[in-house]
Amino acid sequence: MVDRTLSVAVAGAGIAGLSAALAFARCGFKVAVLERAAVLEEVGAGLQLSANALRALRAIGIDQADLRGAVPAETVTLRRARDNRRLARVDVKADDGTGYVSIHRADLQAALLTAVLTQPAITLELGTEIAGLRSGGGDQVTLALQQAESMSERPYGLVVAADGVRSRVAEALKLEPPHYSGSVAWRTMLDRAAGAPPFAPGITGWLGRSVNIVTYPVSGGERLNLVAVVREPQTTDFSSRDHAGRMPLMTRLHGATPVLTEMITRSGPVTRWPLMMVPGDRVWGNAEGRIILIGDAAHAMLPHAAQGAAMAIEDAVVAASAYAQAPDLAAAARRYAAERRPRIDRARRRAIFNGAVYHLPFPLSLGRDTVLSLRDSRSLGRDLAWLYEWQPPELRID
Ligand SMILES: Cc1cc2nc3c(=O)[nH]c(=O)nc-3n(C[C@H](O)[C@H](O)[C@H](O)COP(=O)(O)OP(=O)(O)OC[C@H]3O[C@@H](n4cnc5c(N)ncnc54)[C@H](O)[C@@H]3O)c2cc1C
């Protein structure tokens, strides 16, 4: 049995890191969360959380009622970007009645943070950047930490790397770096109070040539999140930008229904996110099981299945359960990887498949539209049962 007095460091206080801290604490471990940001600001935009994500959150003590501003949905509507024609509805509610919500990332992070701050087994150290690590195969991993101007070293028994797609831990382990996916996400918000046009109800995806647009309500329906994923293989600008401007997005949506262009005209600031992917064969830690990677650090994928955060929360729960039950650290890491790898691979493939189908050019798009129009919402929903019906392991102190 893995020693519960093991000191656990979680690198990063994003969705993966905060979830991991809660999951390991629930299994009786003491956890230090090390986050380079000095304050946890409202970063990111909207997220959809499917039933598998909501069950994983429940396993770490967060119920749907704790998710302030979450807006429930029963279906996702697919439309044609050119003329707004409705192509299909997809049922997203799970068989056991677990819901599906859209939420601002900041509201999810706030729910996780509230739970973390009330858990005595967790300490949160902001303004603490992991600058490097040493792991000589012994019984500790030494982290080099930068706090303001000072550097220090600290040993930990286990390091859970939840430090995102540009993971410093992955870099220190000399793992192959992430690569540009060929697509850019353009994101913006519409504010109901600012006289936005009537919101498209619920979650809607518009399919167009080399572009798809998704809108859904967040902040209790007071704001509408809009993300356009655009194929831009020729881009040379791989940096994320906070103020990308509405005009470049408008240009990319040329020929789209006025419903969409009107929304962009009335939207707030537009941000630009080149989408990076982690190589599918990345190793998720070291052989001794003293370092494991979770969330985007392990497997950043395209957002077309809306599963990156969901997979991060699931990872956290499965990893904690593995470390709580396996006979030793190496066995725990193997159990974690064995359980997660097939599911992550399938989610990643599904995201790539969705992207290819959403972005089909004419006349292939005609075939897609016909097939979608002929299928009912329930049968389209059944295609995703393997994803949404997932059940988390129970977390407990044995
Ligand atoms: C356009 C778009 C739409 C999406 N839509 C959805 C969706 O609908 N549903 C869904 O489930 N997912 C969605 N995702 C994916 C989801 O946003 C990510 O998968 C998820 O947020 C990853 O969380 P993370 O905690 O692994 O990484 P991050 O959120 O990147 O967190 C990493 C944390 O580590 C910290 N950090 C980094 N380096 C260091 C260091 N050296 N030392 C200390 N701290 C460090 C960072 O400051 C940060 O706080 C979407 C993504 C995009 C781009």
Ligand as a Chemical Component Dictionary entry (heavy atoms), coordinates in Angstrom:
data_LIG
# 
_chem_comp.id                   LIG 
_chem_comp.type                 NON-POLYMER 
_chem_comp.pdbx_formal_charge   0 
_chem_comp.three_letter_code    LIG 
# 
loop_
_chem_comp_atom.comp_id 
_chem_comp_atom.atom_id 
_chem_comp_atom.alt_atom_id 
_chem_comp_atom.type_symbol 
_chem_comp_atom.charge 
_chem_comp_atom.model_Cartn_x 
_chem_comp_atom.model_Cartn_y 
_chem_comp_atom.model_Cartn_z 
_chem_comp_atom.pdbx_ordinal 
LIG C1  C1  C 0 -11.282 26.802 -27.526 1  
LIG C2  C2  C 0 -11.316 25.768 -26.444 2  
LIG C3  C3  C 0 -12.538 25.260 -26.017 3  
LIG C4  C4  C 0 -12.592 24.267 -25.038 4  
LIG N1  N1  N 0 -13.795 23.775 -24.658 5  
LIG C5  C5  C 0 -13.851 22.783 -23.743 6  
LIG C6  C6  C 0 -15.096 22.263 -23.316 7  
LIG O1  O1  O 0 -16.158 22.701 -23.771 8  
LIG N2  N2  N 0 -15.112 21.258 -22.388 9  
LIG C7  C7  C 0 -13.956 20.748 -21.863 10 
LIG O2  O2  O 0 -14.030 19.819 -21.041 11 
LIG N3  N3  N 0 -12.751 21.238 -22.227 12 
LIG C8  C8  C 0 -12.677 22.237 -23.149 13 
LIG N4  N4  N 0 -11.472 22.759 -23.509 14 
LIG C9  C9  C 0 -10.235 22.202 -22.924 15 
LIG C10 C10 C 0 -9.927  22.742 -21.539 16 
LIG O3  O3  O 0 -9.995  24.148 -21.499 17 
LIG C11 C11 C 0 -8.533  22.277 -21.113 18 
LIG O4  O4  O 0 -8.331  20.934 -21.468 19 
LIG C12 C12 C 0 -8.355  22.399 -19.600 20 
LIG O5  O5  O 0 -8.651  23.701 -19.165 21 
LIG C13 C13 C 0 -6.926  22.019 -19.215 22 
LIG O6  O6  O 0 -6.749  22.213 -17.852 23 
LIG P1  P1  P 0 -5.328  21.979 -17.158 24 
LIG O7  O7  O 0 -5.554  22.245 -15.727 25 
LIG O8  O8  O 0 -4.785  20.664 -17.580 26 
LIG O9  O9  O 0 -4.359  23.066 -17.802 27 
LIG P2  P2  P 0 -4.345  24.651 -17.611 28 
LIG O10 O10 O 0 -5.715  25.195 -17.550 29 
LIG O11 O11 O 0 -3.433  25.171 -18.682 30 
LIG O12 O12 O 0 -3.686  24.878 -16.183 31 
LIG C14 C14 C 0 -2.299  24.782 -15.970 32 
LIG C15 C15 C 0 -1.947  25.567 -14.711 33 
LIG O13 O13 O 0 -0.575  25.345 -14.422 34 
LIG C16 C16 C 0 0.056   26.582 -14.143 35 
LIG N5  N5  N 0 1.478   26.440 -14.511 36 
LIG C17 C17 C 0 2.005   26.295 -15.749 37 
LIG N6  N6  N 0 3.331   26.162 -15.686 38 
LIG C18 C18 C 0 3.668   26.223 -14.384 39 
LIG C19 C19 C 0 4.913   26.141 -13.678 40 
LIG N7  N7  N 0 6.092   25.975 -14.329 41 
LIG N8  N8  N 0 4.900   26.223 -12.323 42 
LIG C20 C20 C 0 3.715   26.380 -11.639 43 
LIG N9  N9  N 0 2.511   26.478 -12.259 44 
LIG C21 C21 C 0 2.496   26.388 -13.610 45 
LIG C22 C22 C 0 -0.688  27.588 -15.036 46 
LIG O14 O14 O 0 -0.524  28.917 -14.559 47 
LIG C23 C23 C 0 -2.116  27.080 -14.881 48 
LIG O15 O15 O 0 -2.766  27.609 -13.756 49 
LIG C24 C24 C 0 -11.395 23.776 -24.475 50 
LIG C25 C25 C 0 -10.156 24.315 -24.866 51 
LIG C26 C26 C 0 -10.125 25.300 -25.842 52 
LIG C27 C27 C 0 -8.788  25.868 -26.246 53 
# 
loop_
_chem_comp_bond.comp_id 
_chem_comp_bond.atom_id_1 
_chem_comp_bond.atom_id_2 
_chem_comp_bond.value_order 
_chem_comp_bond.pdbx_ordinal 
LIG C1  C2  SING 1  
LIG C2  C3  SING 2  
LIG C2  C26 DOUB 3  
LIG C3  C4  DOUB 4  
LIG C4  N1  SING 5  
LIG C4  C24 SING 6  
LIG N1  C5  DOUB 7  
LIG C5  C6  SING 8  
LIG C5  C8  SING 9  
LIG C6  O1  DOUB 10 
LIG C6  N2  SING 11 
LIG N2  C7  SING 12 
LIG C7  O2  DOUB 13 
LIG C7  N3  SING 14 
LIG N3  C8  DOUB 15 
LIG C8  N4  SING 16 
LIG N4  C9  SING 17 
LIG N4  C24 SING 18 
LIG C9  C10 SING 19 
LIG C10 O3  SING 20 
LIG C10 C11 SING 21 
LIG C11 O4  SING 22 
LIG C11 C12 SING 23 
LIG C12 O5  SING 24 
LIG C12 C13 SING 25 
LIG C13 O6  SING 26 
LIG O6  P1  SING 27 
LIG P1  O7  DOUB 28 
LIG P1  O8  SING 29 
LIG P1  O9  SING 30 
LIG O9  P2  SING 31 
LIG P2  O10 DOUB 32 
LIG P2  O11 SING 33 
LIG P2  O12 SING 34 
LIG O12 C14 SING 35 
LIG C14 C15 SING 36 
LIG C15 O13 SING 37 
LIG C15 C23 SING 38 
LIG O13 C16 SING 39 
LIG C16 N5  SING 40 
LIG C16 C22 SING 41 
LIG N5  C17 SING 42 
LIG N5  C21 SING 43 
LIG C17 N6  DOUB 44 
LIG N6  C18 SING 45 
LIG C18 C19 SING 46 
LIG C18 C21 DOUB 47 
LIG C19 N7  SING 48 
LIG C19 N8  DOUB 49 
LIG N8  C20 SING 50 
LIG C20 N9  DOUB 51 
LIG N9  C21 SING 52 
LIG C22 O14 SING 53 
LIG C22 C23 SING 54 
LIG C23 O15 SING 55 
LIG C24 C25 DOUB 56 
LIG C25 C26 SING 57 
LIG C26 C27 SING 58 
# 
